[in-house]
Amino acid sequence: MHQISPKGLLLLLLSALPAVGGQPAPRGFIQIEEWTPDTFEQGELRRRRVEAGAGTRWGYRHDYRAFTMPEDNGRSPATNGHVHATGPVFRWQGEQYQGELAPALAVSSNVLRDQRGLDLRDIQPAVQLLRTDPALLEGEWLWGVRADSRTGTYTLLPVIAWRSDPQAVTALTLGFPDSTLIWNPHSAWALRIDLGPDGGSWRVRDREFDRTSRLQARRWRGALGIEWLPSPHLSLQASVEHAVTRRWRYTLEDGTRTEITPPNTTAAVLGIALRF
C-alpha cells in the first residue's frame, strides 16, 4: 500500500479537525483509519485515510484508495488505480451560518510522485454552506448546499437535516445527504452510526502521461462503530461498514469508457486518534 511521504506527513501535522465522540476540541489532532481489503471476483479496493489538525478552524485530509480494475476484452485500464484526494480543510462558523471549504488535489499516484502536468482541473473543491434555525425538541434545522464528488460525480446537492444538541448524551443528525447518531453512555466510550455517500472522482494519468481520464466510484454506506478513549490523548475506533449501490467507471488504454458494478460489501475499519 502506498506510503505517505515525509513531506505529506508534515502537511498533515498542520491541519485541524473537530473532536469525535462528543469530546472537547483538542489543540492538536491526528487520526488514521484503515479499511480491510474489499476483494471480489472482478477486482479489489484498499483504502486508508489520514486527517490531522491544530485546532477546529482548519486542517488537512488525505484519502488514499487503491482500485484493482479488470481488463475489458484484453484492454487494460488507462491508470494504475492508485488515487489520492489530498488537501487543506477550512471551516468557519458564525451565529447562524457555517461553512467548509476543502480544495483537494484528486489525482492518480503518478501525478503526486512525478508532479507532471498538474493544472487547476486536478483540484476538486468540496464546498458546504449551511444556515441553522431553531427546531422542535430543542434541536435545530440545517439548510444549505454542498458540492463534492462523494456520489461518484462532482455535483451540487441540497442539505437539509434536523440536529439535536451535539453536547447531549445522544447527538442525532437526521437528514440528507448525511445522517449521524452518536451515543455517549460513558466519558470513555461512544457508539456511532453514519449513513451517506462515500464515493469519489479523480483525474488520472496513464504511465506515460499521454492520456488523461477520470476514475469515478459511486458508493453509499452505513457504518456502526465504537470508540474507546483510554486517556484524553488517545482514542481507538473500530466499526463495521456496509457499502451498497456501487459503480466504478474508468477509461481503457484505447480510450474507451467502461464500468463495473461491484457487489454490496461489508468491511471492518480500524482507527487511532492522538490528541495533543
Buried (B, 14 or more C-beta within 10 A) or exposed (E): EBEBEEEBBEBBBEBBBBBBBBBEBBEBBBBBBBBBEBEBEBBBBBBBBBBBBBBBBBBBBBBBBBBBBBEBEEBBBBBBBBBBBBBBBBBEEEEEEBBBBBBBBBBBBBBBEEEEEBEEEBBBEBBBBBBBEEBEEEBBBBBBEBBBBBBBBBEEBEBBBBBBEBEBEEBBBBBEBBBBBBBBEEEBEBBBBBBBBBBBBBBBBBEEEEBBBBBBBBBBBBBBBBBBBEEEEEBEBEBEBEBEBBBBBBBBBEEEEBEBEBEBBEBEBBBEBBBE
